[in-house]
Amino acid sequence: MSTKILLGLLLGPWGCIQFSAGSDAAEYVFRGTWQTVNRPLDGEMSCIVTPTARHAWQGRFYGIWQGVEFDYIVNFTGPPKDLKGSAIIDGASYEWRAWITRDAMRANFAGSRYEGSFDLKRISSLEIARKATIPKTTAASP
């Protein structure tokens, strides 16, 4: 389904954030909008970002698009100022780049089906972000 375009991440020029991996790793919760430039598929989503190792991250992207829920786990790598990744979603391949800070996350993505960006702001309550069910899909890495 086209809602799976939300894997892409590419962030704008913001300050750096220091994340630590491990069992005490902090989860950062962001919410905002995404926009596609080649088709009108704009919408809202949330993302929980968890550091998994030095320069390794996991993002859980979820929301509702045109009345249909989506929920995906995406792995990405790099320092907070230069996150990169690739994934296959609904049979389409995507490449993305991102920046993340304590307050925001921005990304640009391009793929075989859609291209666009998202702009997310940090929210304070993890409970609000966890309203979605357990992820139904884990994005595949090529």
N, C-alpha and C positions, 0 to 999 in steps of 0.2 A: 504494500500500500504506500502511497505517496507520503504519508505522514512520517515515514522512516527516514526522510531526508534530514532529519534533525541531528544526525550523527556529526555533521560537520562542525569543526571548531576553528575559528581564526579570530584572534583578538587584536584590539587596537593598542596603541602605544601608551601603556600605563605603567605605574610603578610596580616594583617587584614584591612578591609575597614569599615569605619563608614557610614552607610546609615541612613537617617531619613525618616520616613513615613509621609504621609499626603499630602495635596494638593500641597505643595512646594517640594515634594520628587523628587530627581534627577533621571533621567533615565540614565543608563549606557549602552552603545552600544558596543557589541563585535562581532568580525568576525574571522573565522578560519576554521579549518577542523575537521571532525570526522572520526574515523576509527572503523570498526567492526573487531573482531578477529575470528568469526566463519563463516563469509561469506564476500566476497569482495564487500562491499557496501560503500566504502569511498566516501566522498564528502565535499563540502564547505557549510557553513551556517552562518547566522547572528543571534544575540540574543539581544533583548532589555530587560534589567533587571530593574524592578521597585520595590522599597520597598513598601509594602502595609500596614504594621504594624510592631511593634517590632518583629523581627525574623520571619517575613512573607514576601514572595517575589512573584512576578509574572514574568515569563520569556516568551517572544514571540520569538520563534525559527522559522526561515524561510530561504528558499533558493530554489535552483533548483537542483534536482537529476535526472540524465539521462533524461533531457529535461522536467521533470514534476515538477511544483511548489509545495512546501509544506509550510504550515504556521500554527503553533500551539501555543496555550497559555498553559503554564504549571505553576502550583502553587507549591512552595516549602517552607520549613521552616528551621529555625535554624540560628545560628550566621554565619557570612560570612566565618569563618574558618571550619564550619561543616554543610553544607547544606545537607538536605535529602528530599527525596520525592518518590512518587510512582504514577504511572499513567497507564491507559489502552489505548493503541493506536492500532487501526486496530484490535481490539480483542486480542492483546497480552499485558500481564502485564509486567511492568518494575519497578525496584527499582534502585535508584541512590544515589550517594553522591558527594559533590562538595566543592570546595574552590573558593572564589572570592576575588579579590583585585581591586584597582583602575585601574590597568593596564591589568589584565588578568582574565580568568575564565577557570578552568579545571575541567573535570568530568569523572567519570567512571560509566557505566550503565550495568545492567545485566537483562535479562528478559526471558520470555518464548519463544521468537523468536530470539533475537539478543543480543550480548554483545559487549562492546567496550568502547571507550573513545572519548573525544574531547578536543581540545586545542584552545582557543579563545583569541585574543588580543583586547584590547579596541581600538576603532576608535573614532575620534574626532567629526565627523559630524553626528548628528541625522538625518538630511535630507537624507543622503546617505542610512542610515539604513531603513528609512521609504518608500523606493521605492516599497516595497511589498504592496499588497492590504490588506484590512482588513482581519484579520485571518478568515479562513474558518472553523476551528475546535478548540474546546477547549478540551484538554485531560481530560479524566474522571479519577477521583480518585477512587480507589477501596473501 
